[in-house]
Amino acid sequence: MTKKYEKELSLEELAALPDEAIDYSDIPELDESFWASAKYIEPEGTQQITLRVKKSVVEAYKATGKGYQTRMNSVLESYAQTVLKQKSQRS
């Protein structure tokens, strides 16, 4: 694949691109066979809890901007999936 842009574009730069300037050539079209076997998966809900986290950890995530709690949850979820996968491999 040839590189279309000199540098990686930011989200703002990507959002500002007109549709005709976006290269979709490496993305396959979704045909009828894809949709025939597609399944809707309901997203898992969240549960509110109280959790004590070191101040330095919270500040580091907050420094990344809006959505820091979602990012913290993603890290915890990745860890949980790894633990469950390792546990199932041992069984």
C-alpha contacts under 8 A as a table, 3 or more apart, distances in Angstrom:
res1	aa1	res2	aa2	distance
1	M	26	D	7.96
3	K	6	E	7.45
4	K	23	D	7.99
5	Y	8	E	6.88
5	Y	9	L	7.76
9	L	12	E	7.94
9	L	13	E	5.70
9	L	14	L	6.08
10	S	13	E	5.10
10	S	14	L	6.17
11	L	14	L	5.06
11	L	15	A	6.05
12	E	15	A	5.10
12	E	16	A	6.24
13	E	16	A	5.13
13	E	17	L	6.52
14	L	17	L	5.33
17	L	21	A	6.24
17	L	22	I	7.04
18	P	21	A	5.50
18	P	22	I	7.13
19	D	22	I	5.52
20	E	23	D	7.86
23	D	26	D	7.75
24	Y	27	I	5.48
25	S	28	P	7.52
30	L	33	S	7.96
30	L	34	F	5.90
30	L	35	W	7.31
31	D	34	F	5.50
31	D	35	W	6.75
32	E	35	W	5.18
32	E	36	A	5.99
33	S	36	A	5.03
33	S	37	S	6.59
34	F	37	S	5.66
34	F	38	A	6.11
35	W	38	A	4.89
53	V	57	V	6.75
53	V	58	V	6.81
54	K	57	V	5.35
54	K	58	V	6.59
55	K	58	V	5.19
55	K	59	E	6.06
56	S	59	E	5.11
56	S	60	A	6.06
57	V	60	A	5.14
57	V	61	Y	6.40
58	V	61	Y	5.24
58	V	62	K	6.06
59	E	62	K	4.95
59	E	63	A	6.04
60	A	63	A	5.19
60	A	64	T	6.94
61	Y	64	T	5.36
61	Y	65	G	7.43
61	Y	68	Y	5.32
61	Y	69	Q	7.64
61	Y	71	R	7.73
61	Y	72	M	7.23
62	K	65	G	5.53
62	K	66	K	7.35
62	K	68	Y	5.59
64	T	68	Y	6.53
65	G	68	Y	6.16
67	G	70	T	5.29
67	G	71	R	6.47
68	Y	71	R	5.02
68	Y	72	M	6.18
69	Q	72	M	4.98
69	Q	73	N	6.15
70	T	73	N	5.03
70	T	74	S	6.20
71	R	74	S	4.97
71	R	75	V	6.40
72	M	75	V	5.29
72	M	76	L	6.38
73	N	76	L	5.07
73	N	77	E	5.98
74	S	77	E	5.01
74	S	78	S	6.11
75	V	78	S	5.18
75	V	79	Y	6.32
76	L	79	Y	5.15
76	L	80	A	6.16
77	E	80	A	4.98
77	E	81	Q	6.13
78	S	81	Q	5.19
78	S	82	T	6.24
79	Y	82	T	5.10
79	Y	83	V	6.25
80	A	83	V	5.12
80	A	84	L	6.18
81	Q	84	L	5.10
81	Q	85	K	6.03
82	T	85	K	5.08
82	T	86	Q	6.13
83	V	86	Q	5.20
83	V	87	K	6.10
84	L	87	K	5.01
84	L	88	S	6.17
85	K	88	S	5.19
85	K	89	Q	6.23
86	Q	89	Q	5.12
86	Q	90	R	6.41
87	K	90	R	5.31
87	K	91	S	6.58
88	S	91	S	5.20
